[in-house]
């Protein structure tokens, strides 16, 4: 039960369900999950030990705030890791895995057209974590997912998202899919790099 609660909150952090500064109050969260408080408390403390959550002066779990300096550090780490993962995915991704990315990208764009910021953030996270899985580098993918627990709430805080504009070019996700199909590791890395450059431009001004 503790593992189930952990995965629920962890996935919520990654998919931008929770915002920076949001309190995760024990009893309401336990009621939401249909669990007793004890396994939920264990899950929250596990996330605190992983620095995905913090405890405030009332011993309540809180999603950490993000400074520009912290964001820059996490952003640079993600660029490095995701470029490595994209290059590996270009060599190893199956056709089935690539088609899963196509579906996620379509869901992401549908959410964009519907101005569904929550859906955009969630499908964006799913897209990136799926690329990590396709790379077949489990340790690197685990490190990346831990970083996503910190970055997901920033995507939530920065809502409403601006409409995705890429200077009249195809979306970087589409470029990455093409690179994976062509087994082009360099092009895959370039697509990831352009995606991150865009994300940094619209997130940084929204941080205090």
SESEKE-500691 format. One record per residue (C-alpha): residue number from 0; residue in three letters; x, y, z. Coordinates in steps of 0.001 Angstrom, whole numbers, padded with zeros to 6 digits, always signed. Layout:
BEGIN
<node><nr>NUM</nr><rest>Ala</rest><c1>X</c1><c2>Y</c2><c3>Z</c3></node>
...
//
This chain:
BEGIN
<node><nr>0</nr><rest>Unk</rest><c1>+000000</c1><c2>+000000</c2><c3>+000000</c3></node>
<node><nr>1</nr><rest>Unk</rest><c1>+002881</c1><c2>+002339</c2><c3>+000742</c3></node>
<node><nr>2</nr><rest>Unk</rest><c1>+004366</c1><c2>+001570</c2><c3>-002682</c3></node>
<node><nr>3</nr><rest>Unk</rest><c1>+001017</c1><c2>+002322</c2><c3>-004339</c3></node>
<node><nr>4</nr><rest>Unk</rest><c1>+000793</c1><c2>+005675</c2><c3>-002556</c3></node>
<node><nr>5</nr><rest>Unk</rest><c1>+004390</c1><c2>+006451</c2><c3>-003473</c3></node>
<node><nr>6</nr><rest>Unk</rest><c1>+003814</c1><c2>+005725</c2><c3>-007163</c3></node>
<node><nr>7</nr><rest>Unk</rest><c1>+000610</c1><c2>+007793</c2><c3>-007170</c3></node>
<node><nr>8</nr><rest>Unk</rest><c1>+002278</c1><c2>+010902</c2><c3>-005753</c3></node>
<node><nr>9</nr><rest>Unk</rest><c1>+005480</c1><c2>+010365</c2><c3>-007737</c3></node>
<node><nr>10</nr><rest>Unk</rest><c1>+003530</c1><c2>+010147</c2><c3>-010976</c3></node>
<node><nr>11</nr><rest>Unk</rest><c1>+001527</c1><c2>+013209</c2><c3>-009975</c3></node>
<node><nr>12</nr><rest>Unk</rest><c1>+004739</c1><c2>+015187</c2><c3>-009500</c3></node>
<node><nr>13</nr><rest>Unk</rest><c1>+006156</c1><c2>+014061</c2><c3>-012843</c3></node>
<node><nr>14</nr><rest>Unk</rest><c1>+002921</c1><c2>+014800</c2><c3>-014735</c3></node>
<node><nr>15</nr><rest>Unk</rest><c1>+002499</c1><c2>+018285</c2><c3>-013176</c3></node>
<node><nr>16</nr><rest>Unk</rest><c1>-000534</c1><c2>+017414</c2><c3>-011076</c3></node>
<node><nr>17</nr><rest>Unk</rest><c1>+001000</c1><c2>+019237</c2><c3>-008118</c3></node>
<node><nr>18</nr><rest>Unk</rest><c1>+002317</c1><c2>+022798</c2><c3>-008128</c3></node>
<node><nr>19</nr><rest>Unk</rest><c1>+005415</c1><c2>+024217</c2><c3>-006443</c3></node>
<node><nr>20</nr><rest>Unk</rest><c1>+004524</c1><c2>+025201</c2><c3>-002903</c3></node>
<node><nr>21</nr><rest>Unk</rest><c1>+001455</c1><c2>+022953</c2><c3>-002758</c3></node>
<node><nr>22</nr><rest>Unk</rest><c1>+000834</c1><c2>+021111</c2><c3>+000519</c3></node>
<node><nr>23</nr><rest>Unk</rest><c1>+000095</c1><c2>+017389</c2><c3>+000423</c3></node>
<node><nr>24</nr><rest>Unk</rest><c1>-002030</c1><c2>+017023</c2><c3>+003543</c3></node>
<node><nr>25</nr><rest>Unk</rest><c1>-001944</c1><c2>+013493</c2><c3>+004889</c3></node>
<node><nr>26</nr><rest>Unk</rest><c1>-005562</c1><c2>+012650</c2><c3>+005690</c3></node>
<node><nr>27</nr><rest>Unk</rest><c1>-007214</c1><c2>+014142</c2><c3>+002588</c3></node>
<node><nr>28</nr><rest>Unk</rest><c1>-004595</c1><c2>+012411</c2><c3>+000417</c3></node>
<node><nr>29</nr><rest>Unk</rest><c1>-005183</c1><c2>+009101</c2><c3>+002217</c3></node>
<node><nr>30</nr><rest>Unk</rest><c1>-008937</c1><c2>+009479</c2><c3>+001704</c3></node>
<node><nr>31</nr><rest>Unk</rest><c1>-008394</c1><c2>+010197</c2><c3>-001981</c3></node>
<node><nr>32</nr><rest>Unk</rest><c1>-006372</c1><c2>+006999</c2><c3>-002331</c3></node>
<node><nr>33</nr><rest>Unk</rest><c1>-008713</c1><c2>+004938</c2><c3>-000164</c3></node>
<node><nr>34</nr><rest>Unk</rest><c1>-005863</c1><c2>+004089</c2><c3>+002208</c3></node>
<node><nr>35</nr><rest>Unk</rest><c1>-005145</c1><c2>+004520</c2><c3>+005885</c3></node>
<node><nr>36</nr><rest>Unk</rest><c1>-002809</c1><c2>+007389</c2><c3>+006819</c3></node>
<node><nr>37</nr><rest>Unk</rest><c1>+000128</c1><c2>+005137</c2><c3>+007772</c3></node>
<node><nr>38</nr><rest>Unk</rest><c1>+001174</c1><c2>+003887</c2><c3>+004290</c3></node>
<node><nr>39</nr><rest>Unk</rest><c1>+000575</c1><c2>+007347</c2><c3>+002835</c3></node>
<node><nr>40</nr><rest>Unk</rest><c1>+002794</c1><c2>+008896</c2><c3>+005510</c3></node>
<node><nr>41</nr><rest>Unk</rest><c1>+005507</c1><c2>+006344</c2><c3>+004671</c3></node>
<node><nr>42</nr><rest>Unk</rest><c1>+005231</c1><c2>+007223</c2><c3>+000978</c3></node>
<node><nr>43</nr><rest>Unk</rest><c1>+005483</c1><c2>+010953</c2><c3>+001637</c3></node>
<node><nr>44</nr><rest>Unk</rest><c1>+008512</c1><c2>+010506</c2><c3>+003893</c3></node>
<node><nr>45</nr><rest>Unk</rest><c1>+010162</c1><c2>+008399</c2><c3>+001193</c3></node>
<node><nr>46</nr><rest>Unk</rest><c1>+009635</c1><c2>+011250</c2><c3>-001274</c3></node>
<node><nr>47</nr><rest>Unk</rest><c1>+011040</c1><c2>+013699</c2><c3>+001272</c3></node>
<node><nr>48</nr><rest>Unk</rest><c1>+014163</c1><c2>+011529</c2><c3>+001559</c3></node>
<node><nr>49</nr><rest>Unk</rest><c1>+014484</c1><c2>+011727</c2><c3>-002254</c3></node>
<node><nr>50</nr><rest>Unk</rest><c1>+014178</c1><c2>+015551</c2><c3>-002115</c3></node>
<node><nr>51</nr><rest>Unk</rest><c1>+011015</c1><c2>+015468</c2><c3>-004217</c3></node>
<node><nr>52</nr><rest>Unk</rest><c1>+009063</c1><c2>+016880</c2><c3>-001238</c3></node>
<node><nr>53</nr><rest>Unk</rest><c1>+009930</c1><c2>+018901</c2><c3>+001856</c3></node>
<node><nr>54</nr><rest>Unk</rest><c1>+008458</c1><c2>+019088</c2><c3>+005362</c3></node>
<node><nr>55</nr><rest>Unk</rest><c1>+007266</c1><c2>+022499</c2><c3>+006569</c3></node>
<node><nr>56</nr><rest>Unk</rest><c1>+007242</c1><c2>+023716</c2><c3>+010162</c3></node>
<node><nr>57</nr><rest>Unk</rest><c1>+003974</c1><c2>+021845</c2><c3>+010757</c3></node>
<node><nr>58</nr><rest>Unk</rest><c1>+005503</c1><c2>+018588</c2><c3>+009491</c3></node>
<node><nr>59</nr><rest>Unk</rest><c1>+003317</c1><c2>+018670</c2><c3>+006385</c3></node>
<node><nr>60</nr><rest>Unk</rest><c1>+004746</c1><c2>+017514</c2><c3>+003063</c3></node>
<node><nr>61</nr><rest>Unk</rest><c1>+005158</c1><c2>+020396</c2><c3>+000609</c3></node>
<node><nr>62</nr><rest>Unk</rest><c1>+006224</c1><c2>+020491</c2><c3>-003032</c3></node>
<node><nr>63</nr><rest>Unk</rest><c1>+009532</c1><c2>+022436</c2><c3>-003008</c3></node>
<node><nr>64</nr><rest>Unk</rest><c1>+009688</c1><c2>+025934</c2><c3>-004444</c3></node>
<node><nr>65</nr><rest>Unk</rest><c1>+011973</c1><c2>+026452</c2><c3>-007409</c3></node>
<node><nr>66</nr><rest>Unk</rest><c1>+014454</c1><c2>+029276</c2><c3>-007817</c3></node>
<node><nr>67</nr><rest>Unk</rest><c1>+015968</c1><c2>+030295</c2><c3>-011130</c3></node>
<node><nr>68</nr><rest>Unk</rest><c1>+019304</c1><c2>+028909</c2><c3>-009953</c3></node>
<node><nr>69</nr><rest>Unk</rest><c1>+017801</c1><c2>+025519</c2><c3>-009059</c3></node>
<node><nr>70</nr><rest>Unk</rest><c1>+015901</c1><c2>+025420</c2><c3>-012317</c3></node>
<node><nr>71</nr><rest>Unk</rest><c1>+019055</c1><c2>+026163</c2><c3>-014306</c3></node>
<node><nr>72</nr><rest>Unk</rest><c1>+020904</c1><c2>+023311</c2><c3>-012575</c3></node>
<node><nr>73</nr><rest>Unk</rest><c1>+018097</c1><c2>+020801</c2><c3>-013129</c3></node>
<node><nr>74</nr><rest>Unk</rest><c1>+017561</c1><c2>+022020</c2><c3>-016682</c3></node>
<node><nr>75</nr><rest>Unk</rest><c1>+021227</c1><c2>+021521</c2><c3>-017601</c3></node>
<node><nr>76</nr><rest>Unk</rest><c1>+021256</c1><c2>+018047</c2><c3>-016058</c3></node>
<node><nr>77</nr><rest>Unk</rest><c1>+018135</c1><c2>+017111</c2><c3>-018012</c3></node>
<node><nr>78</nr><rest>Unk</rest><c1>+019611</c1><c2>+018345</c2><c3>-021281</c3></node>
<node><nr>79</nr><rest>Unk</rest><c1>+022691</c1><c2>+016204</c2><c3>-020766</c3></node>
<node><nr>80</nr><rest>Unk</rest><c1>+020763</c1><c2>+013099</c2><c3>-019710</c3></node>
<node><nr>81</nr><rest>Unk</rest><c1>+018015</c1><c2>+013388</c2><c3>-022315</c3></node>
<node><nr>82</nr><rest>Unk</rest><c1>+020490</c1><c2>+013896</c2><c3>-025145</c3></node>
<node><nr>83</nr><rest>Unk</rest><c1>+022257</c1><c2>+010716</c2><c3>-024043</c3></node>
<node><nr>84</nr><rest>Unk</rest><c1>+018948</c1><c2>+008869</c2><c3>-023837</c3></node>
<node><nr>85</nr><rest>Unk</rest><c1>+017779</c1><c2>+010161</c2><c3>-027224</c3></node>
<node><nr>86</nr><rest>Unk</rest><c1>+020992</c1><c2>+008968</c2><c3>-028885</c3></node>
<node><nr>87</nr><rest>Unk</rest><c1>+020597</c1><c2>+005535</c2><c3>-027298</c3></node>
<node><nr>88</nr><rest>Unk</rest><c1>+016911</c1><c2>+005383</c2><c3>-028263</c3></node>
<node><nr>89</nr><rest>Unk</rest><c1>+017878</c1><c2>+006094</c2><c3>-031890</c3></node>
<node><nr>90</nr><rest>Unk</rest><c1>+019861</c1><c2>+002869</c2><c3>-031821</c3></node>
<node><nr>91</nr><rest>Unk</rest><c1>+017483</c1><c2>+000696</c2><c3>-029796</c3></node>
<node><nr>92</nr><rest>Unk</rest><c1>+013875</c1><c2>+001871</c2><c3>-030062</c3></node>
<node><nr>93</nr><rest>Unk</rest><c1>+011476</c1><c2>-000662</c2><c3>-031536</c3></node>
<node><nr>94</nr><rest>Unk</rest><c1>+008873</c1><c2>+000280</c2><c3>-034129</c3></node>
<node><nr>95</nr><rest>Unk</rest><c1>+006209</c1><c2>-000330</c2><c3>-031492</c3></node>
<node><nr>96</nr><rest>Unk</rest><c1>+007950</c1><c2>+002030</c2><c3>-029088</c3></node>
<node><nr>97</nr><rest>Unk</rest><c1>+008243</c1><c2>+004749</c2><c3>-031717</c3></node>
<node><nr>98</nr><rest>Unk</rest><c1>+004524</c1><c2>+004420</c2><c3>-032508</c3></node>
<node><nr>99</nr><rest>Unk</rest><c1>+003793</c1><c2>+004905</c2><c3>-028810</c3></node>
<node><nr>100</nr><rest>Unk</rest><c1>+005628</c1><c2>+008236</c2><c3>-029073</c3></node>
<node><nr>101</nr><rest>Unk</rest><c1>+003551</c1><c2>+009171</c2><c3>-032119</c3></node>
<node><nr>102</nr><rest>Unk</rest><c1>+000365</c1><c2>+008621</c2><c3>-030105</c3></node>
<node><nr>103</nr><rest>Unk</rest><c1>+001668</c1><c2>+010640</c2><c3>-027143</c3></node>
<node><nr>104</nr><rest>Unk</rest><c1>+002688</c1><c2>+013489</c2><c3>-029432</c3></node>
<node><nr>105</nr><rest>Unk</rest><c1>-000766</c1><c2>+013539</c2><c3>-031032</c3></node>
<node><nr>106</nr><rest>Unk</rest><c1>-002347</c1><c2>+013647</c2><c3>-027563</c3></node>
<node><nr>107</nr><rest>Unk</rest><c1>+000025</c1><c2>+016467</c2><c3>-026628</c3></node>
<node><nr>108</nr><rest>Unk</rest><c1>-000904</c1><c2>+018491</c2><c3>-029718</c3></node>
<node><nr>109</nr><rest>Unk</rest><c1>-004617</c1><c2>+017812</c2><c3>-029212</c3></node>
<node><nr>110</nr><rest>Unk</rest><c1>-004288</c1><c2>+019203</c2><c3>-025695</c3></node>
<node><nr>111</nr><rest>Unk</rest><c1>-002436</c1><c2>+022230</c2><c3>-027102</c3></node>
<node><nr>112</nr><rest>Unk</rest><c1>-005202</c1><c2>+022958</c2><c3>-029622</c3></node>
<node><nr>113</nr><rest>Unk</rest><c1>-007796</c1><c2>+022587</c2><c3>-026854</c3></node>
<node><nr>114</nr><rest>Unk</rest><c1>-005742</c1><c2>+024933</c2><c3>-024608</c3></node>
<node><nr>115</nr><rest>Unk</rest><c1>-005651</c1><c2>+022130</c2><c3>-022041</c3></node>
<node><nr>116</nr><rest>Unk</rest><c1>-002532</c1><c2>+023113</c2><c3>-020116</c3></node>
<node><nr>117</nr><rest>Unk</rest><c1>-002772</c1><c2>+020192</c2><c3>-017704</c3></node>
<node><nr>118</nr><rest>Unk</rest><c1>-003032</c1><c2>+017716</c2><c3>-020551</c3></node>
<node><nr>119</nr><rest>Unk</rest><c1>-000087</c1><c2>+019331</c2><c3>-022341</c3></node>
<node><nr>120</nr><rest>Unk</rest><c1>+002101</c1><c2>+019066</c2><c3>-019262</c3></node>
<node><nr>121</nr><rest>Unk</rest><c1>+001105</c1><c2>+015456</c2><c3>-018585</c3></node>
<node><nr>122</nr><rest>Unk</rest><c1>+001557</c1><c2>+014210</c2><c3>-022159</c3></node>
<node><nr>123</nr><rest>Unk</rest><c1>+004836</c1><c2>+016105</c2><c3>-022468</c3></node>
<node><nr>124</nr><rest>Unk</rest><c1>+006161</c1><c2>+014303</c2><c3>-019392</c3></node>
<node><nr>125</nr><rest>Unk</rest><c1>+004885</c1><c2>+010960</c2><c3>-020710</c3></node>
<node><nr>126</nr><rest>Unk</rest><c1>+006624</c1><c2>+011575</c2><c3>-024039</c3></node>
<node><nr>127</nr><rest>Unk</rest><c1>+009993</c1><c2>+012316</c2><c3>-022460</c3></node>
<node><nr>128</nr><rest>Unk</rest><c1>+009859</c1><c2>+009453</c2><c3>-019956</c3></node>
<node><nr>129</nr><rest>Unk</rest><c1>+008881</c1><c2>+007052</c2><c3>-022745</c3></node>
<node><nr>130</nr><rest>Unk</rest><c1>+011950</c1><c2>+008090</c2><c3>-024751</c3></node>
<node><nr>131</nr><rest>Unk</rest><c1>+013987</c1><c2>+007308</c2><c3>-021644</c3></node>
<node><nr>132</nr><rest>Unk</rest><c1>+012462</c1><c2>+003821</c2><c3>-021483</c3></node>
<node><nr>133</nr><rest>Unk</rest><c1>+013163</c1><c2>+003170</c2><c3>-025165</c3></node>
<node><nr>134</nr><rest>Unk</rest><c1>+016846</c1><c2>+004001</c2><c3>-024631</c3></node>
<node><nr>135</nr><rest>Unk</rest><c1>+017250</c1><c2>+000858</c2><c3>-022492</c3></node>
<node><nr>136</nr><rest>Unk</rest><c1>+019538</c1><c2>+002663</c2><c3>-020046</c3></node>
<node><nr>137</nr><rest>Unk</rest><c1>+017634</c1><c2>+001962</c2><c3>-016817</c3></node>
<node><nr>138</nr><rest>Unk</rest><c1>+019974</c1><c2>+003741</c2><c3>-014399</c3></node>
<node><nr>139</nr><rest>Unk</rest><c1>+020048</c1><c2>+006916</c2><c3>-016497</c3></node>
<node><nr>140</nr><rest>Unk</rest><c1>+016271</c1><c2>+006733</c2><c3>-016939</c3></node>
<node><nr>141</nr><rest>Unk</rest><c1>+015794</c1><c2>+006451</c2><c3>-013170</c3></node>
<node><nr>142</nr><rest>Unk</rest><c1>+017937</c1><c2>+009526</c2><c3>-012557</c3></node>
<node><nr>143</nr><rest>Unk</rest><c1>+015934</c1><c2>+011414</c2><c3>-015167</c3></node>
<node><nr>144</nr><rest>Unk</rest><c1>+012600</c1><c2>+010461</c2><c3>-013614</c3></node>
<node><nr>145</nr><rest>Unk</rest><c1>+013859</c1><c2>+011713</c2><c3>-010260</c3></node>
<node><nr>146</nr><rest>Unk</rest><c1>+014638</c1><c2>+015048</c2><c3>-011912</c3></node>
<node><nr>147</nr><rest>Unk</rest><c1>+011169</c1><c2>+015066</c2><c3>-013470</c3></node>
<node><nr>148</nr><rest>Unk</rest><c1>+009701</c1><c2>+014889</c2><c3>-009949</c3></node>
<node><nr>149</nr><rest>Unk</rest><c1>+011322</c1><c2>+018269</c2><c3>-009352</c3></node>
<node><nr>150</nr><rest>Unk</rest><c1>+010558</c1><c2>+019829</c2><c3>-012723</c3></node>
<node><nr>151</nr><rest>Unk</rest><c1>+006960</c1><c2>+018629</c2><c3>-013180</c3></node>
<node><nr>152</nr><rest>Unk</rest><c1>+005520</c1><c2>+021064</c2><c3>-010610</c3></node>
<node><nr>153</nr><rest>Unk</rest><c1>+007226</c1><c2>+023950</c2><c3>-012423</c3></node>
<node><nr>154</nr><rest>Unk</rest><c1>+005269</c1><c2>+023132</c2><c3>-015561</c3></node>
<node><nr>155</nr><rest>Unk</rest><c1>+002141</c1><c2>+023228</c2><c3>-013395</c3></node>
<node><nr>156</nr><rest>Unk</rest><c1>+003102</c1><c2>+026545</c2><c3>-011806</c3></node>
<node><nr>157</nr><rest>Unk</rest><c1>+003757</c1><c2>+028141</c2><c3>-015181</c3></node>
<node><nr>158</nr><rest>Unk</rest><c1>+000213</c1><c2>+027541</c2><c3>-016428</c3></node>
<node><nr>159</nr><rest>Unk</rest><c1>-001408</c1><c2>+028833</c2><c3>-018498</c3></node>
<node><nr>160</nr><rest>Unk</rest><c1>+001185</c1><c2>+027683</c2><c3>-020998</c3></node>
<node><nr>161</nr><rest>Unk</rest><c1>+001868</c1><c2>+029840</c2><c3>-023969</c3></node>
<node><nr>162</nr><rest>Unk</rest><c1>+000850</c1><c2>+028324</c2><c3>-027260</c3></node>
<node><nr>163</nr><rest>Unk</rest><c1>+003656</c1><c2>+026226</c2><c3>-028628</c3></node>
<node><nr>164</nr><rest>Unk</rest><c1>+005457</c1><c2>+028272</c2><c3>-031248</c3></node>
<node><nr>165</nr><rest>Unk</rest><c1>+008591</c1><c2>+026999</c2><c3>-032945</c3></node>
<node><nr>166</nr><rest>Unk</rest><c1>+009478</c1><c2>+029672</c2><c3>-035467</c3></node>
<node><nr>167</nr><rest>Unk</rest><c1>+007412</c1><c2>+028019</c2><c3>-038187</c3></node>
<node><nr>168</nr><rest>Unk</rest><c1>+009355</c1><c2>+024757</c2><c3>-037853</c3></node>
<node><nr>169</nr><rest>Unk</rest><c1>+008075</c1><c2>+021313</c2><c3>-037002</c3></node>
<node><nr>170</nr><rest>Unk</rest><c1>+007730</c1><c2>+020569</c2><c3>-033313</c3></node>
<node><nr>171</nr><rest>Unk</rest><c1>+010920</c1><c2>+019132</c2><c3>-031752</c3></node>
<node><nr>172</nr><rest>Unk</rest><c1>+008986</c1><c2>+016033</c2><c3>-030664</c3></node>
<node><nr>173</nr><rest>Unk</rest><c1>+008131</c1><c2>+015335</c2><c3>-034306</c3></node>
<node><nr>174</nr><rest>Unk</rest><c1>+011772</c1><c2>+015877</c2><c3>-035265</c3></node>
<node><nr>175</nr><rest>Unk</rest><c1>+012820</c1><c2>+013426</c2><c3>-032560</c3></node>
<node><nr>176</nr><rest>Unk</rest><c1>+010367</c1><c2>+010797</c2><c3>-033809</c3></node>
<node><nr>177</nr><rest>Unk</rest><c1>+011747</c1><c2>+011196</c2><c3>-037337</c3></node>
<node><nr>178</nr><rest>Unk</rest><c1>+015307</c1><c2>+010859</c2><c3>-036051</c3></node>
<node><nr>179</nr><rest>Unk</rest><c1>+014425</c1><c2>+007678</c2><c3>-034155</c3></node>
<node><nr>180</nr><rest>Unk</rest><c1>+012847</c1><c2>+006169</c2><c3>-037256</c3></node>
<node><nr>181</nr><rest>Unk</rest><c1>+015963</c1><c2>+007020</c2><c3>-039263</c3></node>
<node><nr>182</nr><rest>Unk</rest><c1>+018286</c1><c2>+005744</c2><c3>-036512</c3></node>
<node><nr>183</nr><rest>Unk</rest><c1>+019992</c1><c2>+009154</c2><c3>-036541</c3></node>
<node><nr>184</nr><rest>Unk</rest><c1>+021490</c1><c2>+009744</c2><c3>-033091</c3></node>
<node><nr>185</nr><rest>Unk</rest><c1>+022842</c1><c2>+013213</c2><c3>-033920</c3></node>
<node><nr>186</nr><rest>Unk</rest><c1>+019483</c1><c2>+014447</c2><c3>-035220</c3></node>
<node><nr>187</nr><rest>Unk</rest><c1>+017776</c1><c2>+012966</c2><c3>-032144</c3></node>
<node><nr>188</nr><rest>Unk</rest><c1>+020080</c1><c2>+014951</c2><c3>-029876</c3></node>
<node><nr>189</nr><rest>Unk</rest><c1>+019511</c1><c2>+018147</c2><c3>-031864</c3></node>
<node><nr>190</nr><rest>Unk</rest><c1>+015744</c1><c2>+017733</c2><c3>-031526</c3></node>
<node><nr>191</nr><rest>Unk</rest><c1>+016049</c1><c2>+017339</c2><c3>-027758</c3></node>
<node><nr>192</nr><rest>Unk</rest><c1>+018320</c1><c2>+020368</c2><c3>-027529</c3></node>
<node><nr>193</nr><rest>Unk</rest><c1>+015859</c1><c2>+022575</c2><c3>-029456</c3></node>
<node><nr>194</nr><rest>Unk</rest><c1>+012965</c1><c2>+021364</c2><c3>-027304</c3></node>
<node><nr>195</nr><rest>Unk</rest><c1>+014833</c1><c2>+022345</c2><c3>-024151</c3></node>
<node><nr>196</nr><rest>Unk</rest><c1>+015831</c1><c2>+025738</c2><c3>-025511</c3></node>
<node><nr>197</nr><rest>Unk</rest><c1>+012165</c1><c2>+026518</c2><c3>-026117</c3></node>
<node><nr>198</nr><rest>Unk</rest><c1>+011122</c1><c2>+025258</c2><c3>-022668</c3></node>
<node><nr>199</nr><rest>Unk</rest><c1>+013753</c1><c2>+027344</c2><c3>-020953</c3></node>
<node><nr>200</nr><rest>Unk</rest><c1>+012581</c1><c2>+030520</c2><c3>-022723</c3></node>
<node><nr>201</nr><rest>Unk</rest><c1>+009044</c1><c2>+030291</c2><c3>-021409</c3></node>
<node><nr>202</nr><rest>Unk</rest><c1>+009708</c1><c2>+028809</c2><c3>-017948</c3></node>
<node><nr>203</nr><rest>Unk</rest><c1>+012552</c1><c2>+031004</c2><c3>-016655</c3></node>
<node><nr>204</nr><rest>Unk</rest><c1>+010604</c1><c2>+034313</c2><c3>-016745</c3></node>
<node><nr>205</nr><rest>Unk</rest><c1>+007871</c1><c2>+032694</c2><c3>-014624</c3></node>
<node><nr>206</nr><rest>Unk</rest><c1>+010217</c1><c2>+031827</c2><c3>-011740</c3></node>
<node><nr>207</nr><rest>Unk</rest><c1>+010663</c1><c2>+034218</c2><c3>-008841</c3></node>
//
